[in-house]
Amino acid sequence: MIDFSKIPSPCYVLEDSLLRKNLELMQYVQQQADIEIICALKGFSMYSTFPLVKQYLAGSTASSLHEARLGFEEMGSKAHVYSPAYLESEFDELMSYSSNITFNSLKQLEKFGATARANGISCGVRINPQYSEVETDMYNPCIAGSRLGMTRDALGQRLPEGVEGLHSHTLCENDSFTLERTLNAIEERFGDLLPQVKWLNLGGGHLMTKEGYNIEHLIGLLRNLKKRYPNLAIIMEPGSAVGWKTGYLTSTVLDIVDAQGIDVAILDMSFAAHLPDTLEMPYKPKILGAYHEPVEGKPTYRFGGMTCLAGDFYGDYSFDKPLQIGDSIVFDDMIHYTMVKTTTFNGVGLPSIGIWRENETFELIKSFGYESFKDRL
Ligand SMILES: Cc1ncc(COP(=O)(O)O)c(C=O)c1O
């Protein structure tokens, strides 16, 4: 049982037993379906855990030079890379960290493909199967006019010389049944190209570690896909699923104000700076020990961040007992994406980062001060 009194505030704290559970499940999928699962660093890049992650996953996928370098240096393997466009000034260095590079357009392929191939890198192109069940446009790569990936008409009957892979990413926190319908769309539009390539990267958004995800259905789907295209190495690159429900953000009540009849607890954190995806998506984060929706008759609070942004709050939540200044408020499931997107908006100090170890001790990995704020400016 995690002992929050041993953990600083605010702090992102990961429980390594929970991460291991996710990784074990992913390893099972890899073995049963004969595929490779790599970790999307854009969603989970807490590299202090990579010694554990690399025992289970096949590597990492990166969307920038810095992520590719992090994967190479900390995961110890060359990364699969995809970016909508590459910088000429960075490409040589990027190649030194990459095993596979996916290009978003034929122009990008023409510009960089030959050099990449000459450096032993397997090249692919990103396709847009024009099928996605993602309801939030912000996360839907198939919206009209999407710049991400090529529609079928942008590719000819034969893939350009040297293209060895296709990459498709159209899922976000989806289940295997959505993947099944997505595979149908890929085969309908790009099926004739699949025998021409060596690998198919099915992107991220496969939330296989979420309770209720039908793992056996996923395995069956992937095995059937392999039967239809025995030439294909199949790769999945989830980020969320790696860090799903593996940890928390701790915080402390600094003040409680009566804001025109609403009790607002001000915390030593900020939704805008530390949990930006809650405002961007948006979604109401879970708080341990709180009723997620207000309950009539119970003490009810709105939580405000310590910036001066009017919209930097979430609520309302109810509790069995009234809150006191100094109480600890723990946000659940704050490891994937949240930590990656943290900023020092308004000069707010960054949360520390730590791990609650399987032997019931807390290890502080990092804390941040003025230099971390200044370094980004
Ligand atoms: C190309 C690509 N691959 C993988 C991912 C990881 O997705 P998720 O964290 O939802 O599994 C993303 C997320 O945006 C992505 O754009």
Ligand as a Chemical Component Dictionary entry (heavy atoms), coordinates in Angstrom:
data_LIG
# 
_chem_comp.id                   LIG 
_chem_comp.type                 NON-POLYMER 
_chem_comp.pdbx_formal_charge   0 
_chem_comp.three_letter_code    LIG 
# 
loop_
_chem_comp_atom.comp_id 
_chem_comp_atom.atom_id 
_chem_comp_atom.alt_atom_id 
_chem_comp_atom.type_symbol 
_chem_comp_atom.charge 
_chem_comp_atom.model_Cartn_x 
_chem_comp_atom.model_Cartn_y 
_chem_comp_atom.model_Cartn_z 
_chem_comp_atom.pdbx_ordinal 
LIG C1 C1 C 0 1.915  8.224  -34.433 1  
LIG C2 C2 C 0 1.519  7.907  -33.037 2  
LIG N1 N1 N 0 1.885  6.723  -32.497 3  
LIG C3 C3 C 0 1.560  6.387  -31.222 4  
LIG C4 C4 C 0 0.840  7.246  -30.420 5  
LIG C5 C5 C 0 0.507  6.825  -29.017 6  
LIG O1 O1 O 0 -0.866 6.748  -28.810 7  
LIG P1 P1 P 0 -1.474 6.298  -27.418 8  
LIG O2 O2 O 0 -0.712 6.954  -26.347 9  
LIG O3 O3 O 0 -2.898 6.766  -27.475 10 
LIG O4 O4 O 0 -1.367 4.817  -27.338 11 
LIG C6 C6 C 0 0.425  8.492  -30.930 12 
LIG C7 C7 C 0 -0.356 9.422  -30.124 13 
LIG O5 O5 O 0 -0.765 10.469 -30.488 14 
LIG C8 C8 C 0 0.782  8.831  -32.277 15 
LIG O6 O6 O 0 0.435  10.021 -32.809 16 
# 
loop_
_chem_comp_bond.comp_id 
_chem_comp_bond.atom_id_1 
_chem_comp_bond.atom_id_2 
_chem_comp_bond.value_order 
_chem_comp_bond.pdbx_ordinal 
LIG C1 C2 SING 1  
LIG C2 N1 SING 2  
LIG C2 C8 DOUB 3  
LIG N1 C3 DOUB 4  
LIG C3 C4 SING 5  
LIG C4 C5 SING 6  
LIG C4 C6 DOUB 7  
LIG C5 O1 SING 8  
LIG O1 P1 SING 9  
LIG P1 O2 DOUB 10 
LIG P1 O3 SING 11 
LIG P1 O4 SING 12 
LIG C6 C7 SING 13 
LIG C6 C8 SING 14 
LIG C7 O5 DOUB 15 
LIG C8 O6 SING 16 
# 
